[in-house]
Amino acid sequence: MPTTPDLASLLAAARQRAVDLGLELRDLKTATADGPDDEHDPEGATIGFERARVAGMFERACAEVSAFEAATRRVRNGTYGHCAGCGQSVPVERLEALPATDRCVACAYSAD
């Protein structure tokens, strides 16, 4: 089994990002709920665009949390570092770059 990264720290950081972005999205929605013009912000970007941007970042943060939670479960059950597609070992370099991955490069490529 490859050396596992500090998944607990990565998971905690991902959870904090998700919380922070969720609060930012809530605050943005609250601050703009009463505005008569939801189309344009005097600063340049549309309010709708800003909400969509933060909502997208929030969704990605939540997906990252789920991925790190799944990686943590794989460590506990002894399958971390083994490809979910073919069962072979995931290269250490890939795990270093993408600690939550559950696929080798070939299987990840064929899944797309």
DSSP file (Angstrom, degrees, kcal/mol; ACC not computed):
  #  RESIDUE AA STRUCTURE BP1 BP2  ACC     N-H-->O    O-->H-N    N-H-->O    O-->H-N    TCO  KAPPA ALPHA  PHI   PSI    X-CA   Y-CA   Z-CA
    1    1 A M              0   0    0      0, 0.0    80,-0.1     0, 0.0     3,-0.1   0.000 360.0 360.0 360.0 134.2    0.0    0.0    0.0
    2    2 A P        -     0   0    0      0, 0.0     2,-0.2     0, 0.0    78,-0.0  -0.242 360.0 -83.7 -69.2 161.3    1.4    3.4   -0.9
    3    3 A T        -     0   0    0      1,-0.1    78,-0.0    78,-0.0     0, 0.0  -0.486  50.3-132.4 -62.4 128.9    2.1    6.0    1.7
    4    4 A T        -     0   0    0     -2,-0.2    -1,-0.1    -3,-0.1    92,-0.0  -0.680  13.9-125.1 -89.2 139.2   -1.2    7.8    2.3
    5    5 A P        -     0   0    0      0, 0.0     2,-2.5     0, 0.0     3,-0.2  -0.185  45.4 -80.5 -68.7 172.6   -1.3   11.6    2.4
    6    6 A D     >  +     0   0    0      1,-0.2     4,-2.1     2,-0.1     3,-0.4  -0.495  59.6 170.5 -75.8  77.9   -2.7   13.3    5.4
    7    7 A L  H  > S+     0   0    0     -2,-2.5     4,-3.0     1,-0.2     5,-0.2   0.824  70.1  61.4 -62.9 -31.8   -6.3   12.8    4.2
    8    8 A A  H  > S+     0   0    0     -3,-0.2     4,-2.3     2,-0.2    -1,-0.2   0.924 108.2  43.0 -61.5 -43.2   -7.7   14.0    7.6
    9    9 A S  H  > S+     0   0    0     -3,-0.4     4,-2.4     2,-0.2    -2,-0.2   0.903 114.9  49.4 -68.8 -40.9   -6.1   17.5    7.0
   10   10 A L  H  X S+     0   0    0     -4,-2.1     4,-2.2     2,-0.2    -2,-0.2   0.903 112.6  48.1 -64.2 -40.3   -7.1   17.6    3.4
   11   11 A L  H  X S+     0   0    0     -4,-3.0     4,-2.7     2,-0.2    -2,-0.2   0.916 110.9  50.3 -65.5 -43.8  -10.7   16.6    4.3
   12   12 A A  H  X S+     0   0    0     -4,-2.3     4,-2.2    -5,-0.2    -2,-0.2   0.909 111.9  48.0 -61.4 -42.0  -10.8   19.2    7.1
   13   13 A A  H  X S+     0   0    0     -4,-2.4     4,-2.3     2,-0.2    -1,-0.2   0.899 111.9  49.5 -65.9 -40.4   -9.6   21.9    4.7
   14   14 A A  H  X S+     0   0    0     -4,-2.2     4,-2.3     2,-0.2    51,-0.2   0.907 110.6  50.3 -65.3 -41.3  -12.1   20.8    2.0
   15   15 A R  H  X S+     0   0    0     -4,-2.7     4,-2.5     1,-0.2    -2,-0.2   0.909 110.0  50.3 -62.4 -41.4  -14.9   20.9    4.6
   16   16 A Q  H  X S+     0   0    0     -4,-2.2     4,-2.9     2,-0.2    -2,-0.2   0.904 109.4  51.1 -64.7 -40.6  -13.9   24.4    5.7
   17   17 A R  H  X S+     0   0    0     -4,-2.3     4,-2.7     2,-0.2     5,-0.2   0.918 110.7  49.4 -60.6 -42.8  -13.9   25.6    2.0
   18   18 A A  H  X S+     0   0    0     -4,-2.3     4,-2.4    43,-0.2    -2,-0.2   0.915 112.5  47.0 -64.0 -42.8  -17.3   24.2    1.5
   19   19 A V  H  X S+     0   0    0     -4,-2.5     4,-2.4     2,-0.2    -2,-0.2   0.945 113.6  48.2 -62.2 -48.0  -18.6   25.9    4.7
   20   20 A D  H  X S+     0   0    0     -4,-2.9     4,-2.3     1,-0.2    -2,-0.2   0.914 114.2  45.4 -60.6 -44.3  -17.0   29.2    3.7
   21   21 A L  H  X S+     0   0    0     -4,-2.7     4,-2.7     2,-0.2    -1,-0.2   0.871 110.6  54.2 -69.0 -36.1  -18.4   29.1    0.2
   22   22 A G  H  X S+     0   0    0     -4,-2.4     4,-2.4    -5,-0.2    -2,-0.2   0.907 111.0  46.0 -62.1 -41.2  -21.8   28.1    1.5
   23   23 A L  H  X S+     0   0    0     -4,-2.4     4,-2.9     2,-0.2    -2,-0.2   0.897 112.0  51.1 -67.3 -40.3  -21.8   31.1    3.8
   24   24 A E  H  X S+     0   0    0     -4,-2.3     4,-2.5     2,-0.2    -2,-0.2   0.918 111.5  47.8 -62.8 -42.9  -20.6   33.4    1.0
   25   25 A L  H  X S+     0   0    0     -4,-2.7     4,-2.5     2,-0.2    -2,-0.2   0.921 112.5  48.8 -64.1 -44.1  -23.4   32.1   -1.3
   26   26 A R  H  X S+     0   0    0     -4,-2.4     4,-2.6     1,-0.2    -2,-0.2   0.936 113.1  47.3 -59.8 -46.8  -26.0   32.6    1.4
   27   27 A D  H  X S+     0   0    0     -4,-2.9     4,-2.8     1,-0.2    -2,-0.2   0.886 111.4  51.0 -63.5 -38.8  -24.7   36.1    2.1
   28   28 A L  H  X S+     0   0    0     -4,-2.5     4,-1.5     2,-0.2    -1,-0.2   0.914 112.0  46.7 -64.9 -43.0  -24.7   37.0   -1.6
   29   29 A K  H  X S+     0   0    0     -4,-2.5     4,-0.7     2,-0.2    -2,-0.2   0.908 114.9  47.2 -64.9 -41.3  -28.3   35.8   -2.0
   30   30 A T  H >< S+     0   0    0     -4,-2.6     3,-0.7     1,-0.2     4,-0.5   0.922 111.5  50.1 -65.7 -44.6  -29.4   37.7    1.1
   31   31 A A  H 3< S+     0   0    0     -4,-2.8    -1,-0.2     1,-0.2    -2,-0.2   0.786 118.8  37.8 -66.6 -27.8  -27.6   40.9    0.1
   32   32 A T  H 3< S+     0   0    0     -4,-1.5     3,-0.5    -5,-0.2    -1,-0.2   0.424  89.6  93.2-105.5   1.8  -29.1   40.9   -3.4
   33   33 A A  S << S+     0   0    0     -3,-0.7    -1,-0.1    -4,-0.7    -2,-0.1   0.849  92.8  38.6 -64.8 -35.1  -32.6   39.6   -2.6
   34   34 A D  S    S+     0   0    0     -4,-0.5    -1,-0.2    -3,-0.2    -2,-0.1   0.519  87.5 117.2 -95.0  -5.8  -34.2   43.0   -2.2
   35   35 A G        -     0   0    0     -3,-0.5     3,-0.1     1,-0.1    -3,-0.0  -0.387  58.8-145.7 -66.9 137.0  -32.3   44.7   -5.0
   36   36 A P  S    S+     0   0    0      0, 0.0     2,-0.7     0, 0.0    -1,-0.1   0.767  88.6  52.7 -73.5 -24.2  -34.5   46.0   -7.8
   37   37 A D        +     0   0    0      1,-0.1     3,-0.2     3,-0.1    10,-0.1  -0.875  53.4 167.4-119.0  99.9  -31.9   45.3  -10.5
   38   38 A D        +     0   0    0     -2,-0.7    10,-0.8     1,-0.2     9,-0.2   0.439  69.4  71.3 -87.9   1.1  -30.6   41.8  -10.5
   39   39 A E  S    S+     0   0    0      1,-0.2     2,-0.4     8,-0.1    10,-0.2   0.862  98.1  31.3 -86.2 -38.0  -29.0   42.2  -13.9
   40   40 A H        -     0   0    0      6,-0.2    -1,-0.2    -3,-0.2     6,-0.2  -0.970  54.2-155.3-135.8 137.3  -26.1   44.5  -13.3
   41   41 A D    >   -     0   0    0      4,-0.7     3,-2.2    -2,-0.4    -3,-0.0  -0.880  27.9-130.0 -99.1 135.1  -23.7   45.3  -10.5
   42   42 A P  T 3  S+     0   0    0      0, 0.0    -1,-0.1     0, 0.0     4,-0.1   0.726 107.0  65.3 -59.4 -18.6  -22.3   48.9  -10.7
   43   43 A E  T 3  S-     0   0    0      2,-0.2     3,-0.1     1,-0.0    -3,-0.0   0.638 121.3-101.8 -79.3 -13.4  -18.8   47.3  -10.3
   44   44 A G  S <  S+     0   0    0     -3,-2.2     2,-0.2     1,-0.4    -3,-0.1  -0.291  90.0  92.3 129.5 -53.1  -19.2   45.5  -13.6
   45   45 A A  S    S-     0   0    0     -5,-0.1    -4,-0.7     1,-0.1    -1,-0.4  -0.490  78.2-110.7 -78.8 146.4  -20.1   41.8  -13.2
   46   46 A T     >  -     0   0    0     -6,-0.2     4,-2.1    -2,-0.2    -6,-0.2  -0.465  18.4-128.2 -72.7 149.6  -23.7   40.8  -13.2
   47   47 A I  H  > S+     0   0    0     -9,-0.2     4,-2.6     1,-0.2     5,-0.2   0.885 110.7  55.5 -64.6 -38.7  -25.1   39.7   -9.8
   48   48 A G  H  > S+     0   0    0    -10,-0.8     4,-2.4     1,-0.2    -1,-0.2   0.899 106.7  50.3 -60.1 -41.0  -26.4   36.5  -11.5
   49   49 A F  H  > S+     0   0    0      2,-0.2     4,-2.6     1,-0.2    -2,-0.2   0.923 110.2  49.8 -63.2 -43.9  -22.9   35.8  -12.8
   50   50 A E  H  X S+     0   0    0     -4,-2.1     4,-2.4     1,-0.2     5,-0.2   0.911 111.4  48.5 -63.3 -42.5  -21.4   36.2   -9.3
   51   51 A R  H  X S+     0   0    0     -4,-2.6     4,-2.6     1,-0.2    -1,-0.2   0.916 112.9  48.2 -62.3 -42.6  -24.0   34.0   -7.7
   52   52 A A  H  X S+     0   0    0     -4,-2.4     4,-2.4    -5,-0.2    -2,-0.2   0.888 110.6  51.9 -65.2 -38.5  -23.4   31.3  -10.4
   53   53 A R  H  X S+     0   0    0     -4,-2.6     4,-2.1     2,-0.2    -2,-0.2   0.947 114.1  41.7 -62.8 -49.2  -19.6   31.6   -9.9
   54   54 A V  H  X S+     0   0    0     -4,-2.4     4,-2.4     1,-0.2    -2,-0.2   0.884 113.4  53.7 -67.9 -38.0  -19.9   31.1   -6.1
   55   55 A A  H  X S+     0   0    0     -4,-2.6     4,-2.4    -5,-0.2    -1,-0.2   0.906 109.4  48.9 -63.1 -40.6  -22.5   28.4   -6.5
   56   56 A G  H  X S+     0   0    0     -4,-2.4     4,-2.3     2,-0.2    -2,-0.2   0.909 111.4  48.6 -64.1 -42.5  -20.2   26.5   -8.9
   57   57 A M  H  X S+     0   0    0     -4,-2.1     4,-2.2     2,-0.2    -2,-0.2   0.888 111.1  51.3 -64.4 -38.5  -17.3   26.8   -6.5
   58   58 A F  H  X S+     0   0    0     -4,-2.4     4,-2.4     2,-0.2    -2,-0.2   0.920 109.3  49.8 -63.7 -44.7  -19.5   25.6   -3.6
   59   59 A E  H  X S+     0   0    0     -4,-2.4     4,-2.1     1,-0.2    -2,-0.2   0.909 111.5  48.6 -61.5 -42.5  -20.6   22.6   -5.7
   60   60 A R  H  X S+     0   0    0     -4,-2.3     4,-2.2     2,-0.2    -1,-0.2   0.890 110.4  51.5 -65.0 -38.8  -16.9   21.7   -6.5
   61   61 A A  H  X S+     0   0    0     -4,-2.2     4,-2.2     2,-0.2   -43,-0.2   0.902 109.8  49.4 -64.7 -40.3  -16.0   22.1   -2.8
   62   62 A C  H  X S+     0   0    0     -4,-2.4     4,-2.2     2,-0.2    -2,-0.2   0.892 110.4  50.4 -65.6 -38.9  -18.8   19.7   -1.8
   63   63 A A  H  X S+     0   0    0     -4,-2.1     4,-2.3     2,-0.2    -2,-0.2   0.882 109.0  52.4 -64.7 -37.7  -17.6   17.2   -4.4
   64   64 A E  H  X S+     0   0    0     -4,-2.2     4,-2.5     2,-0.2     5,-0.2   0.906 107.4  51.7 -65.0 -41.2  -14.1   17.5   -3.1
   65   65 A V  H  X S+     0   0    0     -4,-2.2     4,-2.4   -51,-0.2    -2,-0.2   0.941 110.6  48.6 -58.5 -47.5  -15.4   16.8    0.5
   66   66 A S  H  X S+     0   0    0     -4,-2.2     4,-2.3     1,-0.2    -2,-0.2   0.897 110.7  51.0 -60.5 -41.0  -17.2   13.7   -0.8
   67   67 A A  H  X S+     0   0    0     -4,-2.3     4,-2.2     1,-0.2    -1,-0.2   0.909 111.9  46.1 -64.8 -42.3  -14.0   12.5   -2.7
   68   68 A F  H  X S+     0   0    0     -4,-2.5     4,-2.2     2,-0.2    -1,-0.2   0.859 111.1  52.7 -69.9 -34.1  -11.9   12.9    0.4
   69   69 A E  H  X S+     0   0    0     -4,-2.4     4,-1.9    -5,-0.2    -2,-0.2   0.919 110.8  47.6 -63.9 -42.2  -14.5   11.1    2.6
   70   70 A A  H  X S+     0   0    0     -4,-2.3     4,-2.2     2,-0.2    -2,-0.2   0.899 110.6  51.5 -65.1 -40.3  -14.5    8.2    0.1
   71   71 A A  H  X S+     0   0    0     -4,-2.2     4,-2.0     1,-0.2    -1,-0.2   0.894 107.9  52.6 -63.0 -39.4  -10.6    8.1    0.1
   72   72 A T  H  X S+     0   0    0     -4,-2.2     4,-2.1     1,-0.2    -1,-0.2   0.895 108.6  50.0 -63.1 -40.5  -10.7    8.0    3.9
   73   73 A R  H  X S+     0   0    0     -4,-1.9     4,-2.3     1,-0.2    -1,-0.2   0.892 108.2  53.4 -64.1 -38.9  -13.0    5.0    3.7
   74   74 A R  H  X>S+     0   0    0     -4,-2.2     5,-2.1     2,-0.2     6,-1.4   0.874 107.4  51.3 -64.8 -35.9  -10.7    3.3    1.2
   75   75 A V  H ><5S+     0   0    0     -4,-2.0     3,-1.0     4,-0.2    -1,-0.2   0.947 110.7  49.1 -62.7 -46.4   -7.8    3.8    3.6
   76   76 A R  H 3<5S+     0   0    0     -4,-2.1    -2,-0.2     1,-0.2    -1,-0.2   0.870 115.7  42.1 -62.1 -38.1   -9.9    2.2    6.4
   77   77 A N  H 3<5S-     0   0    0     -4,-2.3    -1,-0.2    -5,-0.1    -2,-0.2   0.402 114.4-113.5 -95.3   6.2  -10.9   -0.8    4.3
   78   78 A G  T <<5S+     0   0    0     -3,-1.0    -3,-0.2    -4,-0.6    -4,-0.1   0.631  88.6 106.3  81.6  14.1   -7.4   -1.3    2.8
   79   79 A T    > < +     0   0    0     -5,-2.1     3,-1.9    -6,-0.2    -4,-0.2   0.407  39.6 124.2-106.3   2.3   -8.3   -0.4   -0.8
   80   80 A Y  T 3  S+     0   0    0     -6,-1.4     3,-0.1     1,-0.3    22,-0.1  -0.415  76.7  24.6 -63.3 134.7   -6.6    3.0   -1.0
   81   81 A G  T 3  S+     0   0    0     20,-0.3     9,-3.3     1,-0.3     2,-0.5   0.430  98.4 108.1  89.8  -0.2   -4.2    3.1   -3.8
   82   82 A H  B <  S-A   89   0A   0     -3,-1.9    -1,-0.3     7,-0.3     7,-0.2  -0.938  76.9-111.4-110.5 133.7   -5.9    0.3   -5.8
   83   83 A C     >  -     0   0    0      5,-3.6     4,-1.3    -2,-0.5    20,-0.3  -0.390  13.2-149.9 -65.7 130.8   -7.8    1.3   -8.9
   84   84 A A  T  4 S+     0   0    0     18,-3.5    -1,-0.2     1,-0.1    19,-0.2   0.680  96.1  49.0 -72.1 -17.8  -11.5    0.9   -8.7
   85   85 A G  T  4 S+     0   0    0     17,-0.3    -1,-0.1     3,-0.1    18,-0.1   0.933 132.0   5.3 -86.6 -52.5  -11.6    0.1  -12.4
   86   86 A C  T  4 S-     0   0    0      2,-0.1    -2,-0.1     3,-0.0     3,-0.1   0.546  88.7-123.5-114.0 -11.6   -9.0   -2.5  -12.9
   87   87 A G     <  +     0   0    0     -4,-1.3    -3,-0.1     1,-0.3     3,-0.1   0.356  67.6 128.6  84.6  -6.8   -7.8   -3.3   -9.4
   88   88 A Q  S    S-     0   0    0     -6,-0.1    -5,-3.6     1,-0.1    -1,-0.3  -0.271  70.5 -82.0 -75.0 167.7   -4.1   -2.5  -10.2
   89   89 A S  B     -A   82   0A   0     -7,-0.2    -7,-0.3    -3,-0.1    -1,-0.1  -0.473  38.8-127.5 -69.8 138.9   -2.0   -0.2   -8.1
   90   90 A V        -     0   0    0     -9,-3.3     5,-0.1    -2,-0.2    14,-0.1  -0.763  38.3-101.8 -83.2 130.3   -2.5    3.5   -8.7
   91   91 A P    >>  -     0   0    0      0, 0.0     4,-2.0     0, 0.0     3,-0.6  -0.220  22.6-126.1 -56.4 140.9    0.9    5.1   -9.3
   92   92 A V  H 3> S+     0   0    0      1,-0.3     4,-2.4     2,-0.2     5,-0.2   0.865 109.8  58.2 -55.4 -39.7    2.3    6.9   -6.3
   93   93 A E  H 3> S+     0   0    0      1,-0.2     4,-1.8     2,-0.2    -1,-0.3   0.876 106.0  49.0 -61.7 -37.2    2.8   10.1   -8.4
   94   94 A R  H <> S+     0   0    0     -3,-0.6     4,-3.2     2,-0.2    -1,-0.2   0.918 110.9  49.5 -68.2 -42.4   -0.9   10.1   -9.3
   95   95 A L  H  < S+     0   0    0     -4,-2.0    -2,-0.2     1,-0.2    -1,-0.2   0.851 109.5  52.6 -65.5 -33.3   -1.9    9.7   -5.7
   96   96 A E  H  < S+     0   0    0     -4,-2.4    -1,-0.2    -5,-0.2    -2,-0.2   0.897 116.5  39.1 -67.1 -38.7    0.5   12.6   -4.7
   97   97 A A  H  < S+     0   0    0     -4,-1.8    -2,-0.2     1,-0.3    -1,-0.2   0.868 134.5  21.6 -77.7 -37.5   -1.1   14.8   -7.3
   98   98 A L    ><  +     0   0    0     -4,-3.2     3,-2.2    -5,-0.2    -1,-0.3  -0.705  69.3 178.8-132.2  78.7   -4.7   13.6   -6.7
   99   99 A P  T 3  S+     0   0    0      0, 0.0    -1,-0.1     0, 0.0    -4,-0.1   0.716  80.7  51.0 -60.2 -22.1   -4.8   12.1   -3.2
  100  100 A A  T 3  S+     0   0    0    -20,-0.0    -5,-0.1   -29,-0.0   -30,-0.0   0.452  82.2 123.0 -94.3   0.3   -8.6   11.3   -3.4
  101  101 A T    <   -     0   0    0     -3,-2.2   -20,-0.3    -7,-0.2   -11,-0.1  -0.252  39.2-173.0 -64.9 148.6   -8.4    9.5   -6.8
  102  102 A D        +     0   0    0      2,-0.1   -18,-3.5   -22,-0.1     2,-0.4   0.172  62.9  70.2-122.0  15.0   -9.7    6.0   -7.0
  103  103 A R  S    S-     0   0    0    -20,-0.3     2,-0.1   -19,-0.2   -20,-0.1  -0.974  73.1-125.5-135.7 146.6   -8.6    5.3  -10.6
  104  104 A C     >  -     0   0    0     -2,-0.4     4,-2.6   -14,-0.1     5,-0.2  -0.321  44.8 -97.7 -74.6 171.3   -5.3    4.8  -12.4
  105  105 A V  H  > S+     0   0    0      1,-0.2     4,-2.7     2,-0.2     5,-0.2   0.922 122.5  51.0 -60.0 -46.0   -4.7    7.0  -15.4
  106  106 A A  H  > S+     0   0    0      1,-0.2     4,-2.2     2,-0.2    -1,-0.2   0.924 114.3  42.6 -60.8 -45.9   -5.9    4.4  -18.0
  107  107 A C  H  > S+     0   0    0      2,-0.2     4,-1.5     1,-0.2    -1,-0.2   0.875 114.0  51.5 -69.7 -36.9   -9.2    3.8  -16.2
  108  108 A A  H  X S+     0   0    0     -4,-2.6     4,-0.8     2,-0.2    -2,-0.2   0.906 111.8  48.1 -64.3 -40.5   -9.7    7.5  -15.5
  109  109 A Y  H >< S+     0   0    0     -4,-2.7     3,-0.6    -5,-0.2    -2,-0.2   0.905 112.1  47.8 -66.5 -42.3   -9.2    8.2  -19.2
  110  110 A S  H 3< S+     0   0    0     -4,-2.2    -1,-0.2     1,-0.2    -2,-0.2   0.745 105.2  60.7 -73.3 -21.9  -11.5    5.5  -20.3
  111  111 A A  H 3<        0   0    0     -4,-1.5    -1,-0.2     1,-0.2    -2,-0.2   0.740 360.0 360.0 -75.0 -23.1  -14.2    6.7  -17.9
  112  112 A D    <<        0   0    0     -4,-0.8    -1,-0.2    -3,-0.6    -2,-0.2   0.483 360.0 360.0 -78.1 360.0  -14.4   10.1  -19.5
